[in-house]
Amino acid sequence: MSNNILAPILNITDEKTDKNISFEAGTTSISAIKEKVDNNEFSVAFILKPIPFSAIKEVANKNKFMPPKSTYIEPKLRSGLTIYSLD
């Protein structure tokens, strides 16, 4: 999508920093997103199919990276120091 739509059509070359793109949580309803487009808060919206966890693992095993926000996981996984005892 980045190479075929965002960059050539919408002139968005960096999804991390461009102010003309935003991401909605995977829990946001389609009707809520549609309402934002209808109310001109968004000019356009793309609703993408979830990426299977196996695909995320495959990319990680190859030491590659996924595009920003493509790895939204709900519920959020516990991480870091919250898992380990601080004894």
PDB file of N, CA, C and O in Angstrom:
ATOM      1  N   MET A   1       0.819  -1.191   0.000  1.00  0.00           N
ATOM      2  CA  MET A   1       0.000   0.000   0.000  1.00  0.00           C
ATOM      3  C   MET A   1       0.864   1.256   0.000  1.00  0.00           C
ATOM      4  O   MET A   1       0.528   2.243  -0.655  1.00  0.00           O
ATOM      5  N   SER A   2       1.974   1.223   0.731  1.00  0.00           N
ATOM      6  CA  SER A   2       2.844   2.400   0.776  1.00  0.00           C
ATOM      7  C   SER A   2       3.370   2.766  -0.599  1.00  0.00           C
ATOM      8  O   SER A   2       3.339   3.931  -0.995  1.00  0.00           O
ATOM      9  N   ASN A   3       3.849   1.777  -1.322  1.00  0.00           N
ATOM     10  CA  ASN A   3       4.456   2.040  -2.630  1.00  0.00           C
ATOM     11  C   ASN A   3       3.439   2.276  -3.727  1.00  0.00           C
ATOM     12  O   ASN A   3       3.750   2.929  -4.723  1.00  0.00           O
ATOM     13  N   ASN A   4       2.218   1.754  -3.568  1.00  0.00           N
ATOM     14  CA  ASN A   4       1.221   1.850  -4.639  1.00  0.00           C
ATOM     15  C   ASN A   4       0.186   2.951  -4.444  1.00  0.00           C
ATOM     16  O   ASN A   4      -0.393   3.434  -5.417  1.00  0.00           O
ATOM     17  N   ILE A   5      -0.051   3.350  -3.205  1.00  0.00           N
ATOM     18  CA  ILE A   5      -1.097   4.349  -2.946  1.00  0.00           C
ATOM     19  C   ILE A   5      -0.570   5.542  -2.151  1.00  0.00           C
ATOM     20  O   ILE A   5      -0.694   6.687  -2.586  1.00  0.00           O
ATOM     21  N   LEU A   6       0.015   5.271  -0.989  1.00  0.00           N
ATOM     22  CA  LEU A   6       0.402   6.377  -0.113  1.00  0.00           C
ATOM     23  C   LEU A   6       1.426   7.313  -0.763  1.00  0.00           C
ATOM     24  O   LEU A   6       1.228   8.528  -0.770  1.00  0.00           O
ATOM     25  N   ALA A   7       2.497   6.774  -1.300  1.00  0.00           N
ATOM     26  CA  ALA A   7       3.537   7.634  -1.880  1.00  0.00           C
ATOM     27  C   ALA A   7       3.122   8.247  -3.224  1.00  0.00           C
ATOM     28  O   ALA A   7       3.159   9.470  -3.358  1.00  0.00           O
ATOM     29  N   PRO A   8       2.731   7.450  -4.220  1.00  0.00           N
ATOM     30  CA  PRO A   8       2.476   8.059  -5.536  1.00  0.00           C
ATOM     31  C   PRO A   8       1.187   8.867  -5.637  1.00  0.00           C
ATOM     32  O   PRO A   8       1.132   9.835  -6.396  1.00  0.00           O
ATOM     33  N   ILE A   9       0.164   8.497  -4.900  1.00  0.00           N
ATOM     34  CA  ILE A   9      -1.127   9.183  -5.038  1.00  0.00           C
ATOM     35  C   ILE A   9      -1.334  10.237  -3.951  1.00  0.00           C
ATOM     36  O   ILE A   9      -1.771  11.353  -4.234  1.00  0.00           O
ATOM     37  N   LEU A  10      -1.016   9.875  -2.701  1.00  0.00           N
ATOM     38  CA  LEU A  10      -1.271  10.782  -1.579  1.00  0.00           C
ATOM     39  C   LEU A  10      -0.028  11.547  -1.136  1.00  0.00           C
ATOM     40  O   LEU A  10      -0.105  12.376  -0.228  1.00  0.00           O
ATOM     41  N   ASN A  11       1.114  11.280  -1.764  1.00  0.00           N
ATOM     42  CA  ASN A  11       2.365  11.948  -1.456  1.00  0.00           C
ATOM     43  C   ASN A  11       2.771  11.801   0.013  1.00  0.00           C
ATOM     44  O   ASN A  11       3.300  12.734   0.617  1.00  0.00           O
ATOM     45  N   ILE A  12       2.519  10.631   0.569  1.00  0.00           N
ATOM     46  CA  ILE A  12       2.916  10.312   1.944  1.00  0.00           C
ATOM     47  C   ILE A  12       4.078   9.337   1.840  1.00  0.00           C
ATOM     48  O   ILE A  12       3.898   8.184   1.450  1.00  0.00           O
ATOM     49  N   THR A  13       5.267   9.806   2.191  1.00  0.00           N
ATOM     50  CA  THR A  13       6.457   8.964   2.041  1.00  0.00           C
ATOM     51  C   THR A  13       6.964   8.393   3.358  1.00  0.00           C
ATOM     52  O   THR A  13       7.735   7.433   3.351  1.00  0.00           O
ATOM     53  N   ASP A  14       6.553   8.956   4.482  1.00  0.00           N
ATOM     54  CA  ASP A  14       6.971   8.442   5.789  1.00  0.00           C
ATOM     55  C   ASP A  14       5.747   8.331   6.688  1.00  0.00           C
ATOM     56  O   ASP A  14       5.272   9.325   7.237  1.00  0.00           O
ATOM     57  N   GLU A  15       5.246   7.114   6.830  1.00  0.00           N
ATOM     58  CA  GLU A  15       4.022   6.902   7.621  1.00  0.00           C
ATOM     59  C   GLU A  15       4.208   7.230   9.093  1.00  0.00           C
ATOM     60  O   GLU A  15       3.233   7.487   9.799  1.00  0.00           O
ATOM     61  N   LYS A  16       5.461   7.223   9.568  1.00  0.00           N
ATOM     62  CA  LYS A  16       5.736   7.486  10.979  1.00  0.00           C
ATOM     63  C   LYS A  16       5.621   8.966  11.335  1.00  0.00           C
ATOM     64  O   LYS A  16       5.224   9.308  12.448  1.00  0.00           O
ATOM     65  N   THR A  17       5.969   9.849  10.386  1.00  0.00           N
ATOM     66  CA  THR A  17       6.066  11.267  10.737  1.00  0.00           C
ATOM     67  C   THR A  17       5.137  12.190   9.963  1.00  0.00           C
ATOM     68  O   THR A  17       4.946  13.339  10.363  1.00  0.00           O
ATOM     69  N   ASP A  18       4.557  11.719   8.870  1.00  0.00           N
ATOM     70  CA  ASP A  18       3.720  12.592   8.045  1.00  0.00           C
ATOM     71  C   ASP A  18       2.454  12.976   8.797  1.00  0.00           C
ATOM     72  O   ASP A  18       1.750  12.106   9.312  1.00  0.00           O
ATOM     73  N   LYS A  19       2.159  14.266   8.864  1.00  0.00           N
ATOM     74  CA  LYS A  19       0.973  14.738   9.593  1.00  0.00           C
ATOM     75  C   LYS A  19      -0.330  14.458   8.845  1.00  0.00           C
ATOM     76  O   LYS A  19      -1.413  14.643   9.399  1.00  0.00           O
ATOM     77  N   ASN A  20      -0.235  14.018   7.605  1.00  0.00           N
ATOM     78  CA  ASN A  20      -1.430  13.753   6.804  1.00  0.00           C
ATOM     79  C   ASN A  20      -1.907  12.309   6.874  1.00  0.00           C
ATOM     80  O   ASN A  20      -2.725  11.880   6.060  1.00  0.00           O
ATOM     81  N   ILE A  21      -1.398  11.565   7.841  1.00  0.00           N
ATOM     82  CA  ILE A  21      -1.850  10.191   8.015  1.00  0.00           C
ATOM     83  C   ILE A  21      -2.035   9.928   9.500  1.00  0.00           C
ATOM     84  O   ILE A  21      -1.273  10.420  10.333  1.00  0.00           O
ATOM     85  N   SER A  22      -3.041   9.160   9.812  1.00  0.00           N
ATOM     86  CA  SER A  22      -3.245   8.746  11.202  1.00  0.00           C
ATOM     87  C   SER A  22      -3.740   7.309  11.201  1.00  0.00           C
ATOM     88  O   SER A  22      -4.173   6.780  10.178  1.00  0.00           O
ATOM     89  N   PHE A  23      -3.667   6.705  12.352  1.00  0.00           N
ATOM     90  CA  PHE A  23      -4.049   5.311  12.483  1.00  0.00           C
ATOM     91  C   PHE A  23      -5.114   5.193  13.566  1.00  0.00           C
ATOM     92  O   PHE A  23      -5.049   5.862  14.597  1.00  0.00           O
ATOM     93  N   GLU A  24      -6.076   4.346  13.319  1.00  0.00           N
ATOM     94  CA  GLU A  24      -7.127   4.080  14.290  1.00  0.00           C
ATOM     95  C   GLU A  24      -6.882   2.708  14.908  1.00  0.00           C
ATOM     96  O   GLU A  24      -6.372   1.803  14.248  1.00  0.00           O
ATOM     97  N   ALA A  25      -7.239   2.566  16.151  1.00  0.00           N
ATOM     98  CA  ALA A  25      -7.094   1.270  16.822  1.00  0.00           C
ATOM     99  C   ALA A  25      -7.942   0.219  16.118  1.00  0.00           C
ATOM    100  O   ALA A  25      -8.986   0.524  15.541  1.00  0.00           O
ATOM    101  N   GLY A  26      -7.480  -1.002  16.178  1.00  0.00           N
ATOM    102  CA  GLY A  26      -8.229  -2.091  15.564  1.00  0.00           C
ATOM    103  C   GLY A  26      -9.598  -2.303  16.166  1.00  0.00           C
ATOM    104  O   GLY A  26     -10.431  -3.005  15.592  1.00  0.00           O
ATOM    105  N   THR A  27      -9.838  -1.705  17.314  1.00  0.00           N
ATOM    106  CA  THR A  27     -11.133  -1.829  17.973  1.00  0.00           C
ATOM    107  C   THR A  27     -12.124  -0.757  17.523  1.00  0.00           C
ATOM    108  O   THR A  27     -13.296  -0.807  17.899  1.00  0.00           O
ATOM    109  N   THR A  28     -11.673   0.208  16.727  1.00  0.00           N
ATOM    110  CA  THR A  28     -12.562   1.259  16.221  1.00  0.00           C
ATOM    111  C   THR A  28     -13.516   0.650  15.199  1.00  0.00           C
ATOM    112  O   THR A  28     -13.082  -0.048  14.282  1.00  0.00           O
ATOM    113  N   SER A  29     -14.799   0.908  15.354  1.00  0.00           N
ATOM    114  CA  SER A  29     -15.792   0.319  14.454  1.00  0.00           C
ATOM    115  C   SER A  29     -15.719   0.947  13.057  1.00  0.00           C
ATOM    116  O   SER A  29     -15.300   2.093  12.892  1.00  0.00           O
ATOM    117  N   ILE A  30     -16.129   0.181  12.085  1.00  0.00           N
ATOM    118  CA  ILE A  30     -16.161   0.685  10.709  1.00  0.00           C
ATOM    119  C   ILE A  30     -17.108   1.877  10.608  1.00  0.00           C
ATOM    120  O   ILE A  30     -16.830   2.827   9.877  1.00  0.00           O
ATOM    121  N   SER A  31     -18.216   1.835  11.330  1.00  0.00           N
ATOM    122  CA  SER A  31     -19.163   2.953  11.276  1.00  0.00           C
ATOM    123  C   SER A  31     -18.545   4.230  11.853  1.00  0.00           C
ATOM    124  O   SER A  31     -18.827   5.327  11.370  1.00  0.00           O
ATOM    125  N   ALA A  32     -17.705   4.093  12.882  1.00  0.00           N
ATOM    126  CA  ALA A  32     -17.044   5.272  13.453  1.00  0.00           C
ATOM    127  C   ALA A  32     -16.039   5.857  12.459  1.00  0.00           C
ATOM    128  O   ALA A  32     -15.911   7.076  12.348  1.00  0.00           O
ATOM    129  N   ILE A  33     -15.335   4.995  11.743  1.00  0.00           N
ATOM    130  CA  ILE A  33     -14.386   5.469  10.735  1.00  0.00           C
ATOM    131  C   ILE A  33     -15.136   6.122   9.584  1.00  0.00           C
ATOM    132  O   ILE A  33     -14.738   7.181   9.099  1.00  0.00           O
ATOM    133  N   LYS A  34     -16.221   5.492   9.145  1.00  0.00           N
ATOM    134  CA  LYS A  34     -17.042   6.059   8.073  1.00  0.00           C
ATOM    135  C   LYS A  34     -17.561   7.442   8.467  1.00  0.00           C
ATOM    136  O   LYS A  34     -17.592   8.352   7.638  1.00  0.00           O
ATOM    137  N   GLU A  35     -17.960   7.599   9.698  1.00  0.00           N
ATOM    138  CA  GLU A  35     -18.468   8.890  10.181  1.00  0.00           C
ATOM    139  C   GLU A  35     -17.383   9.963  10.102  1.00  0.00           C
ATOM    140  O   GLU A  35     -17.674  11.111   9.763  1.00  0.00           O
ATOM    141  N   LYS A  36     -16.146   9.604  10.408  1.00  0.00           N
ATOM    142  CA  LYS A  36     -15.046  10.574  10.330  1.00  0.00           C
ATOM    143  C   LYS A  36     -14.807  11.023   8.891  1.00  0.00           C
ATOM    144  O   LYS A  36     -14.482  12.185   8.648  1.00  0.00           O
ATOM    145  N   VAL A  37     -14.966  10.109   7.940  1.00  0.00           N
ATOM    146  CA  VAL A  37     -14.833  10.485   6.531  1.00  0.00           C
ATOM    147  C   VAL A  37     -16.016  11.347   6.118  1.00  0.00           C
ATOM    148  O   VAL A  37     -15.835  12.374   5.463  1.00  0.00           O
ATOM    149  N   ASP A  38     -17.226  10.941   6.493  1.00  0.00           N
ATOM    150  CA  ASP A  38     -18.428  11.703   6.141  1.00  0.00           C
ATOM    151  C   ASP A  38     -18.403  13.111   6.716  1.00  0.00           C
ATOM    152  O   ASP A  38     -18.926  14.041   6.103  1.00  0.00           O
ATOM    153  N   ASN A  39     -17.792  13.277   7.908  1.00  0.00           N
ATOM    154  CA  ASN A  39     -17.719  14.594   8.554  1.00  0.00           C
ATOM    155  C   ASN A  39     -16.471  15.376   8.155  1.00  0.00           C
ATOM    156  O   ASN A  39     -16.172  16.418   8.738  1.00  0.00           O
ATOM    157  N   ASN A  40     -15.743  14.867   7.156  1.00  0.00           N
ATOM    158  CA  ASN A  40     -14.525  15.512   6.643  1.00  0.00           C
ATOM    159  C   ASN A  40     -13.393  15.625   7.657  1.00  0.00           C
ATOM    160  O   ASN A  40     -12.477  16.426   7.474  1.00  0.00           O
ATOM    161  N   GLU A  41     -13.448  14.834   8.718  1.00  0.00           N
ATOM    162  CA  GLU A  41     -12.297  14.767   9.627  1.00  0.00           C
ATOM    163  C   GLU A  41     -11.160  14.030   8.916  1.00  0.00           C
ATOM    164  O   GLU A  41      -9.989  14.377   9.065  1.00  0.00           O
ATOM    165  N   PHE A  42     -11.529  13.003   8.138  1.00  0.00           N
ATOM    166  CA  PHE A  42     -10.600  12.272   7.281  1.00  0.00           C
ATOM    167  C   PHE A  42     -11.025  12.490   5.839  1.00  0.00           C
ATOM    168  O   PHE A  42     -12.218  12.591   5.554  1.00  0.00           O
ATOM    169  N   SER A  43     -10.062  12.564   4.927  1.00  0.00           N
ATOM    170  CA  SER A  43     -10.387  12.663   3.504  1.00  0.00           C
ATOM    171  C   SER A  43     -10.680  11.295   2.919  1.00  0.00           C
ATOM    172  O   SER A  43     -11.541  11.146   2.052  1.00  0.00           O
ATOM    173  N   VAL A  44      -9.958  10.302   3.401  1.00  0.00           N
ATOM    174  CA  VAL A  44     -10.118   8.938   2.913  1.00  0.00           C
ATOM    175  C   VAL A  44      -9.744   7.987   4.051  1.00  0.00           C
ATOM    176  O   VAL A  44      -8.980   8.347   4.946  1.00  0.00           O
ATOM    177  N   ALA A  45     -10.279   6.794   4.006  1.00  0.00           N
ATOM    178  CA  ALA A  45      -9.927   5.789   5.011  1.00  0.00           C
ATOM    179  C   ALA A  45      -9.689   4.456   4.316  1.00  0.00           C
ATOM    180  O   ALA A  45     -10.369   4.110   3.350  1.00  0.00           O
ATOM    181  N   PHE A  46      -8.727   3.728   4.819  1.00  0.00           N
ATOM    182  CA  PHE A  46      -8.447   2.382   4.336  1.00  0.00           C
ATOM    183  C   PHE A  46      -8.623   1.440   5.510  1.00  0.00           C
ATOM    184  O   PHE A  46      -8.037   1.649   6.573  1.00  0.00           O
ATOM    185  N   ILE A  47      -9.407   0.428   5.329  1.00  0.00           N
ATOM    186  CA  ILE A  47      -9.612  -0.569   6.374  1.00  0.00           C
ATOM    187  C   ILE A  47      -9.001  -1.864   5.845  1.00  0.00           C
ATOM    188  O   ILE A  47      -9.472  -2.435   4.861  1.00  0.00           O
ATOM    189  N   LEU A  48      -7.956  -2.306   6.510  1.00  0.00           N
ATOM    190  CA  LEU A  48      -7.189  -3.442   6.032  1.00  0.00           C
ATOM    191  C   LEU A  48      -7.500  -4.701   6.840  1.00  0.00           C
ATOM    192  O   LEU A  48      -7.857  -4.638   8.016  1.00  0.00           O
ATOM    193  N   LYS A  49      -7.355  -5.829   6.178  1.00  0.00           N
ATOM    194  CA  LYS A  49      -7.547  -7.108   6.858  1.00  0.00           C
ATOM    195  C   LYS A  49      -6.440  -7.305   7.883  1.00  0.00           C
ATOM    196  O   LYS A  49      -5.309  -6.871   7.667  1.00  0.00           O
ATOM    197  N   PRO A  50      -6.759  -7.957   8.997  1.00  0.00           N
ATOM    198  CA  PRO A  50      -5.718  -8.225   9.995  1.00  0.00           C
ATOM    199  C   PRO A  50      -4.614  -9.114   9.411  1.00  0.00           C
ATOM    200  O   PRO A  50      -4.869  -9.967   8.562  1.00  0.00           O
ATOM    201  N   ILE A  51      -3.410  -8.898   9.875  1.00  0.00           N
ATOM    202  CA  ILE A  51      -2.282  -9.714   9.459  1.00  0.00           C
ATOM    203  C   ILE A  51      -2.216 -10.921  10.383  1.00  0.00           C
ATOM    204  O   ILE A  51      -2.230 -10.762  11.603  1.00  0.00           O
ATOM    205  N   PRO A  52      -2.145 -12.129   9.821  1.00  0.00           N
ATOM    206  CA  PRO A  52      -2.042 -13.313  10.684  1.00  0.00           C
ATOM    207  C   PRO A  52      -0.766 -13.262  11.522  1.00  0.00           C
ATOM    208  O   PRO A  52       0.273 -12.795  11.057  1.00  0.00           O
ATOM    209  N   PHE A  53      -0.853 -13.741  12.749  1.00  0.00           N
ATOM    210  CA  PHE A  53       0.300 -13.727  13.636  1.00  0.00           C
ATOM    211  C   PHE A  53       1.455 -14.509  13.024  1.00  0.00           C
ATOM    212  O   PHE A  53       2.617 -14.170  13.250  1.00  0.00           O
ATOM    213  N   SER A  54       1.156 -15.542  12.261  1.00  0.00           N
ATOM    214  CA  SER A  54       2.215 -16.333  11.618  1.00  0.00           C
ATOM    215  C   SER A  54       3.026 -15.477  10.644  1.00  0.00           C
ATOM    216  O   SER A  54       4.231 -15.682  10.502  1.00  0.00           O
ATOM    217  N   ALA A  55       2.384 -14.526   9.976  1.00  0.00           N
ATOM    218  CA  ALA A  55       3.099 -13.634   9.055  1.00  0.00           C
ATOM    219  C   ALA A  55       4.027 -12.694   9.819  1.00  0.00           C
ATOM    220  O   ALA A  55       5.129 -12.397   9.357  1.00  0.00           O
ATOM    221  N   ILE A  56       3.586 -12.226  10.983  1.00  0.00           N
ATOM    222  CA  ILE A  56       4.431 -11.357  11.814  1.00  0.00           C
ATOM    223  C   ILE A  56       5.661 -12.130  12.271  1.00  0.00           C
ATOM    224  O   ILE A  56       6.777 -11.611  12.237  1.00  0.00           O
ATOM    225  N   LYS A  57       5.450 -13.378  12.701  1.00  0.00           N
ATOM    226  CA  LYS A  57       6.574 -14.210  13.132  1.00  0.00           C
ATOM    227  C   LYS A  57       7.542 -14.463  11.979  1.00  0.00           C
ATOM    228  O   LYS A  57       8.758 -14.435  12.171  1.00  0.00           O
ATOM    229  N   GLU A  58       7.010 -14.707  10.788  1.00  0.00           N
ATOM    230  CA  GLU A  58       7.857 -14.970   9.628  1.00  0.00           C
ATOM    231  C   GLU A  58       8.741 -13.770   9.305  1.00  0.00           C
ATOM    232  O   GLU A  58       9.927 -13.932   9.020  1.00  0.00           O
ATOM    233  N   VAL A  59       8.175 -12.581   9.346  1.00  0.00           N
ATOM    234  CA  VAL A  59       8.951 -11.361   9.079  1.00  0.00           C
ATOM    235  C   VAL A  59      10.017 -11.175  10.157  1.00  0.00           C
ATOM    236  O   VAL A  59      11.162 -10.845   9.847  1.00  0.00           O
ATOM    237  N   ALA A  60       9.649 -11.385  11.413  1.00  0.00           N
ATOM    238  CA  ALA A  60      10.608 -11.233  12.513  1.00  0.00           C
ATOM    239  C   ALA A  60      11.739 -12.254  12.403  1.00  0.00           C
ATOM    240  O   ALA A  60      12.899 -11.923  12.650  1.00  0.00           O
ATOM    241  N   ASN A  61      11.408 -13.484  12.036  1.00  0.00           N
ATOM    242  CA  ASN A  61      12.438 -14.524  11.895  1.00  0.00           C
ATOM    243  C   ASN A  61      13.427 -14.209  10.782  1.00  0.00           C
ATOM    244  O   ASN A  61      14.556 -14.699  10.797  1.00  0.00           O
ATOM    245  N   LYS A  62      13.015 -13.400   9.821  1.00  0.00           N
ATOM    246  CA  LYS A  62      13.899 -12.997   8.723  1.00  0.00           C
ATOM    247  C   LYS A  62      14.633 -11.691   9.045  1.00  0.00           C
ATOM    248  O   LYS A  62      15.320 -11.130   8.191  1.00  0.00           O
ATOM    249  N   ASN A  63      14.478 -11.209  10.300  1.00  0.00           N
ATOM    250  CA  ASN A  63      15.089  -9.952  10.744  1.00  0.00           C
ATOM    251  C   ASN A  63      14.666  -8.777   9.878  1.00  0.00           C
ATOM    252  O   ASN A  63      15.467  -7.887   9.593  1.00  0.00           O
ATOM    253  N   LYS A  64      13.404  -8.775   9.459  1.00  0.00           N
ATOM    254  CA  LYS A  64      12.861  -7.671   8.675  1.00  0.00           C
ATOM    255  C   LYS A  64      11.849  -6.916   9.531  1.00  0.00           C
ATOM    256  O   LYS A  64      11.594  -7.297  10.674  1.00  0.00           O
ATOM    257  N   PHE A  65      11.274  -5.854   8.985  1.00  0.00           N
ATOM    258  CA  PHE A  65      10.350  -5.012   9.734  1.00  0.00           C
ATOM    259  C   PHE A  65       9.016  -4.911   9.021  1.00  0.00           C
ATOM    260  O   PHE A  65       8.949  -4.958   7.792  1.00  0.00           O
ATOM    261  N   MET A  66       7.959  -4.773   9.798  1.00  0.00           N
ATOM    262  CA  MET A  66       6.623  -4.548   9.267  1.00  0.00           C
ATOM    263  C   MET A  66       6.408  -3.035   9.160  1.00  0.00           C
ATOM    264  O   MET A  66       7.061  -2.269   9.868  1.00  0.00           O
ATOM    265  N   PRO A  67       5.503  -2.601   8.287  1.00  0.00           N
ATOM    266  CA  PRO A  67       5.191  -1.163   8.218  1.00  0.00           C
ATOM    267  C   PRO A  67       4.618  -0.663   9.549  1.00  0.00           C
ATOM    268  O   PRO A  67       4.109  -1.459  10.338  1.00  0.00           O
ATOM    269  N   PRO A  68       4.695   0.639   9.802  1.00  0.00           N
ATOM    270  CA  PRO A  68       4.147   1.189  11.047  1.00  0.00           C
ATOM    271  C   PRO A  68       2.688   0.798  11.250  1.00  0.00           C
ATOM    272  O   PRO A  68       1.898   0.799  10.305  1.00  0.00           O
ATOM    273  N   LYS A  69       2.347   0.472  12.459  1.00  0.00           N
ATOM    274  CA  LYS A  69       0.987   0.162  12.901  1.00  0.00           C
ATOM    275  C   LYS A  69       0.396  -1.106  12.279  1.00  0.00           C
ATOM    276  O   LYS A  69      -0.780  -1.399  12.493  1.00  0.00           O
ATOM    277  N   SER A  70       1.179  -1.853  11.525  1.00  0.00           N
ATOM    278  CA  SER A  70       0.627  -3.059  10.900  1.00  0.00           C
ATOM    279  C   SER A  70       0.593  -4.235  11.866  1.00  0.00           C
ATOM    280  O   SER A  70       0.018  -5.280  11.560  1.00  0.00           O
ATOM    281  N   THR A  71       1.198  -4.066  13.014  1.00  0.00           N
ATOM    282  CA  THR A  71       1.237  -5.157  13.976  1.00  0.00           C
ATOM    283  C   THR A  71       0.384  -4.860  15.205  1.00  0.00           C
ATOM    284  O   THR A  71       0.722  -5.272  16.315  1.00  0.00           O
ATOM    285  N   TYR A  72      -0.712  -4.150  15.006  1.00  0.00           N
ATOM    286  CA  TYR A  72      -1.621  -3.843  16.116  1.00  0.00           C
ATOM    287  C   TYR A  72      -2.174  -5.152  16.671  1.00  0.00           C
ATOM    288  O   TYR A  72      -2.763  -5.940  15.931  1.00  0.00           O
ATOM    289  N   ILE A  73      -1.992  -5.386  17.952  1.00  0.00           N
ATOM    290  CA  ILE A  73      -2.465  -6.619  18.581  1.00  0.00           C
ATOM    291  C   ILE A  73      -3.338  -6.246  19.765  1.00  0.00           C
ATOM    292  O   ILE A  73      -2.966  -5.402  20.580  1.00  0.00           O
ATOM    293  N   GLU A  74      -4.472  -6.865  19.853  1.00  0.00           N
ATOM    294  CA  GLU A  74      -5.397  -6.623  20.963  1.00  0.00           C
ATOM    295  C   GLU A  74      -5.797  -7.972  21.527  1.00  0.00           C
ATOM    296  O   GLU A  74      -6.197  -8.824  20.733  1.00  0.00           O
ATOM    297  N   PRO A  75      -5.728  -8.244  22.801  1.00  0.00           N
ATOM    298  CA  PRO A  75      -5.310  -7.315  23.851  1.00  0.00           C
ATOM    299  C   PRO A  75      -3.802  -7.107  23.823  1.00  0.00           C
ATOM    300  O   PRO A  75      -3.047  -7.948  23.334  1.00  0.00           O
ATOM    301  N   LYS A  76      -3.387  -5.974  24.355  1.00  0.00           N
ATOM    302  CA  LYS A  76      -1.971  -5.654  24.382  1.00  0.00           C
ATOM    303  C   LYS A  76      -1.229  -6.700  25.212  1.00  0.00           C
ATOM    304  O   LYS A  76      -1.682  -7.115  26.278  1.00  0.00           O
ATOM    305  N   LEU A  77      -0.079  -7.109  24.690  1.00  0.00           N
ATOM    306  CA  LEU A  77       0.732  -8.081  25.409  1.00  0.00           C
ATOM    307  C   LEU A  77       1.509  -7.391  26.516  1.00  0.00           C
ATOM    308  O   LEU A  77       1.969  -6.260  26.354  1.00  0.00           O
ATOM    309  N   ARG A  78       1.653  -8.073  27.635  1.00  0.00           N
ATOM    310  CA  ARG A  78       2.496  -7.540  28.704  1.00  0.00           C
ATOM    311  C   ARG A  78       3.931  -7.626  28.239  1.00  0.00           C
ATOM    312  O   ARG A  78       4.302  -8.570  27.542  1.00  0.00           O
ATOM    313  N   SER A  79       4.740  -6.659  28.611  1.00  0.00           N
ATOM    314  CA  SER A  79       6.135  -6.707  28.163  1.00  0.00           C
ATOM    315  C   SER A  79       7.052  -6.033  29.179  1.00  0.00           C
ATOM    316  O   SER A  79       6.612  -5.395  30.135  1.00  0.00           O
ATOM    317  N   GLY A  80       8.314  -6.201  28.932  1.00  0.00           N
ATOM    318  CA  GLY A  80       9.334  -5.513  29.719  1.00  0.00           C
ATOM    319  C   GLY A  80       9.372  -5.945  31.169  1.00  0.00           C
ATOM    320  O   GLY A  80       9.175  -7.115  31.497  1.00  0.00           O
ATOM    321  N   LEU A  81       9.626  -4.988  32.017  1.00  0.00           N
ATOM    322  CA  LEU A  81       9.806  -5.277  33.441  1.00  0.00           C
ATOM    323  C   LEU A  81       8.543  -5.758  34.129  1.00  0.00           C
ATOM    324  O   LEU A  81       8.620  -6.342  35.210  1.00  0.00           O
ATOM    325  N   THR A  82       7.387  -5.531  33.534  1.00  0.00           N
ATOM    326  CA  THR A  82       6.146  -5.952  34.192  1.00  0.00           C
ATOM    327  C   THR A  82       6.029  -7.473  34.264  1.00  0.00           C
ATOM    328  O   THR A  82       5.234  -7.992  35.048  1.00  0.00           O
ATOM    329  N   ILE A  83       6.808  -8.192  33.460  1.00  0.00           N
ATOM    330  CA  ILE A  83       6.741  -9.653  33.466  1.00  0.00           C
ATOM    331  C   ILE A  83       7.672 -10.241  34.510  1.00  0.00           C
ATOM    332  O   ILE A  83       7.395 -11.304  35.066  1.00  0.00           O
ATOM    333  N   TYR A  84       8.770  -9.557  34.778  1.00  0.00           N
ATOM    334  CA  TYR A  84       9.813 -10.127  35.627  1.00  0.00           C
ATOM    335  C   TYR A  84       9.771  -9.558  37.031  1.00  0.00           C
ATOM    336  O   TYR A  84       9.461  -8.386  37.243  1.00  0.00           O
ATOM    337  N   SER A  85      10.088 -10.412  37.973  1.00  0.00           N
ATOM    338  CA  SER A  85      10.178  -9.996  39.360  1.00  0.00           C
ATOM    339  C   SER A  85      11.377  -9.063  39.534  1.00  0.00           C
ATOM    340  O   SER A  85      12.431  -9.279  38.936  1.00  0.00           O
ATOM    341  N   LEU A  86      11.213  -8.048  40.340  1.00  0.00           N
ATOM    342  CA  LEU A  86      12.298  -7.084  40.582  1.00  0.00           C
ATOM    343  C   LEU A  86      13.055  -7.397  41.860  1.00  0.00           C
ATOM    344  O   LEU A  86      13.629  -6.497  42.473  1.00  0.00           O
ATOM    345  N   ASP A  87      13.068  -8.656  42.272  1.00  0.00           N
ATOM    346  CA  ASP A  87      13.783  -9.071  43.509  1.00  0.00           C
ATOM    347  C   ASP A  87      15.247  -8.834  43.419  1.00  0.00           C
ATOM    348  O   ASP A  87      15.978  -9.126  44.365  1.00  0.00           O
TER     349      ASP A  87
END
